[in-house]
Amino acid sequence: MEEVVIARGHPNITASHQTTLMFTKDSKIGLEADCIVAVAADKGAADLSKSLKNAIASGAEMEIIIEVSGLVEKIQGQGHRELSLLNPVDMVVRKSDYTCDRTLAIKADKSASDLPRDFVSFLKDPDKVVKIIIRILD
């Protein structure tokens, strides 16, 4: 099972946060938004399909794939029963086990700062389309 989110790059993306990474429907961000890796997403956590939300809430292992300009980064994480996925704007992937309404995955193996800098340079381009695939692993 998987779901695709389409977003864009932004010149203020720094991808320097050491414990999280985030996708947002917001189209404008400041430099202080150091966990954001894509903006103007066509979905927030609340917009994900019911079947995907149910799988995440069951604690399923997942892979979040970020594609931009032919480059691909993969992040492994897991769901949890306390993930409500009700936030209408944001989705956050966390290395920790902290949960809130915008948490998509916990115990992730990467954060924004772990993304290669050449990859981040493409995420900084507002003309780039960023494809995010949320895949439940069996």
MDAnalysis code that builds the backbone (N, CA, C; Angstrom):
import MDAnalysis as mda
import numpy as np

u = mda.Universe.empty(414, n_residues=138, atom_resindex=np.repeat(np.arange(138), 3), trajectory=True)
u.add_TopologyAttr("name", ["N", "CA", "C"] * 138)
u.add_TopologyAttr("resid", np.arange(1, 139))
u.add_TopologyAttr("resname", ["MET", "GLU", "GLU", "VAL", "VAL", "ILE", "ALA", "ARG", "GLY", "HIS", "PRO", "ASN", "ILE", "THR", "ALA", "SER", "HIS", "GLN", "THR", "THR", "LEU", "MET", "PHE", "THR", "LYS", "ASP", "SER", "LYS", "ILE", "GLY", "LEU", "GLU", "ALA", "ASP", "CYS", "ILE", "VAL", "ALA", "VAL", "ALA", "ALA", "ASP", "LYS", "GLY", "ALA", "ALA", "ASP", "LEU", "SER", "LYS", "SER", "LEU", "LYS", "ASN", "ALA", "ILE", "ALA", "SER", "GLY", "ALA", "GLU", "MET", "GLU", "ILE", "ILE", "ILE", "GLU", "VAL", "SER", "GLY", "LEU", "VAL", "GLU", "LYS", "ILE", "GLN", "GLY", "GLN", "GLY", "HIS", "ARG", "GLU", "LEU", "SER", "LEU", "LEU", "ASN", "PRO", "VAL", "ASP", "MET", "VAL", "VAL", "ARG", "LYS", "SER", "ASP", "TYR", "THR", "CYS", "ASP", "ARG", "THR", "LEU", "ALA", "ILE", "LYS", "ALA", "ASP", "LYS", "SER", "ALA", "SER", "ASP", "LEU", "PRO", "ARG", "ASP", "PHE", "VAL", "SER", "PHE", "LEU", "LYS", "ASP", "PRO", "ASP", "LYS", "VAL", "VAL", "LYS", "ILE", "ILE", "ILE", "ARG", "ILE", "LEU", "ASP"])
u.atoms.positions = np.array([
    [0.841, -1.166, 0.000],
    [0.000, 0.000, 0.000],
    [0.891, 1.235, 0.000],
    [0.521, 2.210, -0.829],
    [1.283, 3.444, -0.855],
    [0.406, 4.603, -1.265],
    [0.889, 5.801, -0.950],
    [0.196, 7.018, -1.330],
    [1.237, 8.032, -1.769],
    [0.879, 8.842, -2.769],
    [1.792, 9.830, -3.329],
    [1.342, 11.231, -2.936],
    [2.320, 12.039, -2.559],
    [2.105, 13.453, -2.258],
    [2.995, 14.237, -3.219],
    [2.455, 15.278, -3.816],
    [3.225, 16.130, -4.722],
    [3.432, 17.485, -4.048],
    [4.676, 17.941, -4.043],
    [5.025, 19.212, -3.405],
    [6.035, 19.936, -4.292],
    [6.605, 21.014, -3.763],
    [7.573, 21.816, -4.515],
    [8.757, 22.166, -3.637],
    [9.819, 22.595, -4.292],
    [10.977, 23.106, -3.577],
    [10.751, 24.552, -3.157],
    [11.679, 25.068, -2.343],
    [11.593, 26.460, -1.868],
    [12.999, 26.948, -1.537],
    [13.344, 28.195, -1.891],
    [14.702, 28.701, -1.651],
    [15.111, 28.771, -0.174],
    [14.151, 28.787, 0.747],
    [14.484, 28.857, 2.176],
    [14.661, 27.493, 2.830],
    [14.580, 26.435, 2.051],
    [14.809, 25.099, 2.618],
    [16.293, 24.963, 2.975],
    [16.541, 24.668, 4.257],
    [17.917, 24.430, 4.711],
    [18.129, 22.960, 5.070],
    [17.056, 22.260, 5.408],
    [17.117, 20.833, 5.765],
    [18.245, 20.575, 6.760],
    [18.250, 21.339, 7.855],
    [19.330, 21.212, 8.834],
    [18.886, 20.649, 10.185],
    [17.604, 20.371, 10.348],
    [17.111, 19.857, 11.627],
    [17.629, 18.440, 11.850],
    [18.076, 18.156, 13.052],
    [18.739, 16.882, 13.320],
    [17.823, 15.754, 13.772],
    [16.552, 16.054, 14.064],
    [15.683, 14.978, 14.538],
    [14.376, 14.821, 13.764],
    [14.047, 15.775, 12.884],
    [12.789, 15.681, 12.138],
    [12.978, 16.100, 10.684],
    [11.994, 15.750, 9.878],
    [11.829, 16.363, 8.567],
    [10.346, 16.506, 8.323],
    [9.976, 17.521, 7.544],
    [8.563, 17.844, 7.409],
    [8.217, 18.238, 5.980],
    [6.993, 17.888, 5.593],
    [6.371, 18.330, 4.355],
    [5.195, 19.205, 4.770],
    [4.945, 20.290, 4.043],
    [3.863, 21.192, 4.423],
    [3.075, 21.667, 3.209],
    [1.803, 21.962, 3.435],
    [0.973, 22.563, 2.407],
    [1.279, 24.059, 2.274],
    [1.907, 24.641, 3.292],
    [2.260, 26.064, 3.219],
    [3.159, 26.301, 2.012],
    [2.975, 27.433, 1.361],
    [3.810, 27.740, 0.199],
    [4.941, 28.702, 0.529],
    [4.856, 29.336, 1.697],
    [5.905, 30.260, 2.124],
    [6.467, 29.811, 3.461],
    [7.806, 29.790, 3.556],
    [8.476, 29.435, 4.811],
    [9.664, 30.367, 5.019],
    [10.055, 30.502, 6.274],
    [11.243, 31.288, 6.594],
    [12.441, 30.375, 6.781],
    [13.601, 30.982, 6.927],
    [14.831, 30.206, 7.121],
    [14.825, 29.423, 8.427],
    [14.025, 29.865, 9.398],
    [13.964, 29.162, 10.687],
    [13.250, 27.811, 10.574],
    [12.584, 27.556, 9.468],
    [11.859, 26.300, 9.245],
    [12.837, 25.233, 8.772],
    [13.769, 24.873, 9.646],
    [14.901, 24.041, 9.245],
    [14.598, 22.558, 9.068],
    [13.381, 22.131, 9.409],
    [13.029, 20.724, 9.199],
    [12.254, 20.515, 7.900],
    [11.753, 21.583, 7.309],
    [10.928, 21.463, 6.102],
    [11.793, 21.101, 4.899],
    [11.338, 20.089, 4.144],
    [12.061, 19.663, 2.948],
    [11.224, 19.810, 1.676],
    [9.931, 20.153, 1.804],
    [9.085, 20.400, 0.635],
    [7.881, 21.231, 1.066],
    [7.447, 22.126, 0.177],
    [6.327, 23.031, 0.459],
    [5.223, 22.839, -0.581],
    [4.113, 23.527, -0.353],
    [2.979, 23.512, -1.290],
    [2.529, 22.084, -1.599],
    [2.595, 21.220, -0.588],
    [2.171, 19.827, -0.754],
    [0.675, 19.769, -1.054],
    [0.286, 18.793, -1.829],
    [-1.130, 18.656, -2.150],
    [-1.911, 17.902, -1.068],
    [-1.201, 17.464, 0.001],
    [-1.870, 16.784, 1.110],
    [-1.159, 17.107, 2.416],
    [-1.959, 17.219, 3.468],
    [-1.459, 17.210, 4.833],
    [-1.804, 15.853, 5.429],
    [-1.434, 15.632, 6.664],
    [-1.699, 14.337, 7.302],
    [-3.181, 13.962, 7.250],
    [-4.050, 14.940, 7.453],
    [-5.493, 14.674, 7.472],
    [-6.023, 14.214, 6.117],
    [-5.314, 14.523, 5.041],
    [-5.776, 14.201, 3.695],
    [-5.398, 12.792, 3.232],
    [-4.595, 12.098, 4.012],
    [-4.183, 10.749, 3.621],
    [-5.384, 9.810, 3.629],
    [-5.315, 8.779, 2.824],
    [-6.434, 7.839, 2.730],
    [-6.660, 7.123, 4.059],
    [-7.899, 6.727, 4.273],
    [-8.252, 6.024, 5.501],
    [-7.471, 4.718, 5.639],
    [-7.278, 4.011, 4.533],
    [-6.566, 2.733, 4.609],
    [-5.097, 2.949, 4.998],
    [-4.469, 4.002, 4.487],
    [-3.086, 4.288, 4.866],
    [-3.015, 4.709, 6.331],
    [-3.935, 5.557, 6.750],
    [-3.968, 5.976, 8.163],
    [-4.147, 4.780, 9.089],
    [-5.013, 3.848, 8.704],
    [-5.236, 2.657, 9.534],
    [-3.971, 1.816, 9.642],
    [-3.262, 1.673, 8.532],
    [-2.013, 0.904, 8.550],
    [-0.977, 1.588, 9.446],
    [-0.873, 2.915, 9.335],
    [0.079, 3.659, 10.169],
    [-0.293, 3.518, 11.640],
    [-1.592, 3.645, 11.944],
    [-2.050, 3.532, 13.331],
    [-1.880, 2.118, 13.888],
    [-1.710, 1.135, 13.018],
    [-1.492, -0.233, 13.490],
    [-0.030, -0.477, 13.862],
    [0.810, 0.542, 13.624],
    [2.223, 0.412, 13.953],
    [3.077, -0.111, 12.814],
    [2.542, -0.084, 11.607],
    [3.249, -0.631, 10.451],
    [4.591, 0.063, 10.200],
    [5.537, -0.721, 9.704],
    [6.804, -0.165, 9.222],
    [6.508, 0.523, 7.893],
    [7.206, 1.630, 7.631],
    [6.971, 2.326, 6.381],
    [8.257, 2.890, 5.814],
    [8.158, 3.221, 4.547],
    [9.255, 3.857, 3.840],
    [8.704, 5.143, 3.243],
    [9.409, 6.241, 3.459],
    [9.041, 7.515, 2.863],
    [10.100, 7.801, 1.805],
    [9.679, 7.876, 0.565],
    [10.589, 8.067, -0.554],
    [10.400, 9.495, -1.062],
    [11.497, 10.219, -1.168],
    [11.463, 11.589, -1.684],
    [12.213, 11.590, -3.013],
    [11.525, 12.035, -4.068],
    [12.130, 12.078, -5.395],
    [12.130, 13.519, -5.908],
    [13.281, 13.974, -6.408],
    [13.376, 15.285, -7.042],
    [14.471, 15.225, -8.101],
    [14.171, 15.676, -9.290],
    [15.136, 15.747, -10.402],
    [15.876, 14.427, -10.632],
    [15.157, 13.321, -10.525],
    [15.757, 12.022, -10.773],
    [16.549, 11.452, -9.610],
    [16.684, 12.217, -8.529],
    [17.374, 11.732, -7.329],
    [16.351, 11.189, -6.350],
    [16.741, 10.183, -5.580],
    [15.823, 9.523, -4.649],
    [16.491, 9.363, -3.288],
    [15.763, 9.723, -2.249],
    [16.182, 9.458, -0.869],
    [15.078, 8.660, -0.204],
    [15.479, 7.661, 0.599],
    [14.510, 6.810, 1.291],
    [14.721, 6.915, 2.788],
    [13.605, 7.011, 3.503],
    [13.631, 7.084, 4.963],
    [12.757, 5.963, 5.489],
    [13.283, 5.212, 6.441],
    [12.511, 4.152, 7.092],
    [11.960, 4.703, 8.408],
    [10.724, 4.386, 8.709],
    [10.111, 4.797, 9.961],
    [9.007, 3.829, 10.323],
    [8.311, 4.146, 11.387],
    [7.200, 3.272, 11.771],
    [6.015, 4.074, 12.255],
    [4.877, 3.428, 12.149],
    [3.645, 4.003, 12.649],
    [3.500, 3.707, 14.133],
    [2.376, 4.158, 14.686],
    [2.093, 3.939, 16.110],
    [0.610, 4.191, 16.346],
    [0.050, 3.507, 17.310],
    [-1.384, 3.653, 17.593],
    [-1.780, 5.057, 18.030],
    [-0.836, 5.854, 18.516],
    [-1.147, 7.223, 18.949],
    [-1.019, 8.262, 17.839],
    [-0.760, 7.830, 16.616],
    [-0.657, 8.776, 15.507],
    [-2.056, 9.035, 14.950],
    [-2.598, 10.224, 15.243],
    [-3.957, 10.545, 14.808],
    [-4.014, 11.025, 13.361],
    [-2.923, 11.578, 12.844],
    [-2.850, 12.049, 11.454],
    [-4.008, 12.990, 11.124],
    [-4.269, 13.936, 12.018],
    [-5.381, 14.862, 11.841],
    [-4.968, 16.252, 11.382],
    [-3.669, 16.539, 11.319],
    [-3.240, 17.883, 10.950],
    [-3.555, 18.139, 9.475],
    [-4.236, 19.246, 9.167],
    [-4.621, 19.505, 7.786],
    [-3.493, 20.070, 6.913],
    [-2.369, 20.450, 7.510],
    [-1.323, 21.172, 6.768],
    [0.002, 20.420, 6.669],
    [0.438, 19.783, 7.751],
    [1.793, 19.246, 7.840],
    [1.841, 17.737, 8.010],
    [3.015, 17.173, 7.656],
    [3.367, 15.785, 7.958],
    [4.813, 15.793, 8.425],
    [5.059, 15.243, 9.616],
    [6.393, 15.244, 10.206],
    [6.878, 13.814, 10.399],
    [8.124, 13.594, 9.986],
    [8.806, 12.323, 10.199],
    [9.826, 12.570, 11.299],
    [9.802, 11.743, 12.348],
    [10.633, 11.976, 13.532],
    [11.561, 10.807, 13.828],
    [12.781, 11.133, 14.249],
    [13.692, 10.102, 14.743],
    [13.250, 9.632, 16.130],
    [12.608, 10.497, 16.876],
    [12.159, 10.177, 18.230],
    [10.848, 9.396, 18.175],
    [10.272, 9.139, 19.345],
    [8.963, 8.484, 19.387],
    [7.860, 9.459, 19.796],
    [8.123, 10.761, 19.660],
    [7.130, 11.791, 19.978],
    [5.989, 11.720, 18.972],
    [4.765, 11.849, 19.465],
    [3.598, 11.835, 18.593],
    [2.751, 13.079, 18.801],
    [2.185, 13.576, 17.718],
    [1.185, 14.637, 17.760],
    [0.347, 14.493, 16.494],
    [-0.590, 15.406, 16.271],
    [-1.521, 15.241, 15.148],
    [-0.872, 15.377, 13.774],
    [0.358, 15.880, 13.720],
    [1.026, 16.004, 12.418],
    [2.152, 14.989, 12.218],
    [2.370, 14.116, 13.203],
    [3.408, 13.088, 13.075],
    [2.957, 12.003, 12.103],
    [3.765, 11.778, 11.073],
    [3.513, 10.736, 10.080],
    [4.214, 9.441, 10.470],
    [5.450, 9.554, 10.969],
    [6.239, 8.374, 11.320],
    [7.160, 8.716, 12.483],
    [7.457, 7.698, 13.295],
    [8.397, 7.842, 14.405],
    [9.563, 6.870, 14.197],
    [10.588, 7.027, 15.031],
    [11.765, 6.152, 14.998],
    [12.368, 6.051, 13.594],
    [12.387, 7.176, 12.885],
    [12.924, 7.215, 11.527],
    [14.438, 7.096, 11.539],
    [14.982, 6.601, 10.444],
    [16.432, 6.440, 10.350],
    [17.132, 7.667, 9.765],
    [16.353, 8.687, 9.377],
    [16.939, 9.929, 8.852],
    [16.084, 11.118, 9.267],
    [16.763, 12.260, 9.377],
    [16.085, 13.536, 9.563],
    [16.496, 14.444, 8.409],
    [16.040, 15.684, 8.427],
    [16.370, 16.619, 7.354],
    [17.880, 16.784, 7.194],
    [18.599, 16.851, 8.305],
    [20.050, 17.081, 8.228],
    [20.818, 15.884, 7.663],
    [20.184, 14.732, 7.609],
    [20.841, 13.538, 7.064],
    [20.742, 13.449, 5.537],
    [19.951, 14.310, 4.927],
    [19.831, 14.286, 3.470],
    [21.110, 14.843, 2.848],
    [21.593, 14.221, 1.785],
    [22.807, 14.726, 1.129],
    [22.616, 16.168, 0.654],
    [23.642, 16.961, 0.780],
    [23.547, 18.383, 0.439],
    [23.278, 18.605, -1.042],
    [23.767, 17.735, -1.924],
    [23.447, 17.911, -3.342],
    [21.958, 17.668, -3.583],
    [21.363, 16.746, -2.842],
    [19.925, 16.492, -2.911],
    [19.162, 17.720, -2.418],
    [19.601, 18.287, -1.292],
    [18.953, 19.472, -0.714],
    [19.009, 20.649, -1.688],
    [20.082, 20.759, -2.460],
    [20.177, 21.874, -3.410],
    [19.020, 21.848, -4.409],
    [18.542, 20.665, -4.784],
    [17.378, 20.571, -5.666],
    [16.095, 20.931, -4.912],
    [16.025, 20.588, -3.629],
    [14.843, 20.923, -2.824],
    [14.713, 22.431, -2.621],
    [15.791, 23.170, -2.807],
    [15.790, 24.626, -2.659],
    [15.254, 25.339, -3.907],
    [15.059, 24.609, -4.988],
    [14.624, 25.196, -6.250],
    [13.095, 25.207, -6.332],
    [12.474, 26.396, -6.355],
    [11.003, 26.461, -6.377],
    [10.381, 25.930, -7.670],
    [11.198, 25.743, -8.686],
    [10.680, 25.195, -9.940],
    [10.660, 23.668, -9.951],
    [11.225, 23.058, -8.918],
    [11.291, 21.597, -8.867],
    [10.039, 21.006, -8.218],
    [9.545, 19.959, -8.839],
    [8.454, 19.175, -8.262],
    [9.088, 18.105, -7.381],
    [8.553, 17.967, -6.173],
    [9.035, 16.971, -5.221],
    [7.934, 15.922, -5.059],
    [8.270, 14.677, -5.364],
    [7.312, 13.576, -5.225],
    [7.655, 12.820, -3.952],
    [6.659, 12.650, -3.097],
    [6.835, 11.942, -1.836],
    [5.932, 10.709, -1.880],
    [6.521, 9.556, -1.690],
    [5.759, 8.307, -1.685],
    [5.808, 7.745, -0.273],
    [4.648, 7.532, 0.296],
    [4.548, 6.922, 1.627],
    [4.135, 5.477, 1.391],
    [5.035, 4.561, 1.688],
    [4.807, 3.141, 1.365],
    [4.808, 2.309, 2.638],
    [3.745, 1.540, 2.832],
    [3.679, 0.607, 3.955],
    [4.445, -0.652, 3.552],
    [5.343, -1.099, 4.422],
    [6.130, -2.286, 4.143],
    [5.456, -3.498, 4.777],
    [5.454, -4.604, 4.075],
    [4.821, -5.831, 4.600],
    [5.746, -6.561, 5.524],
])
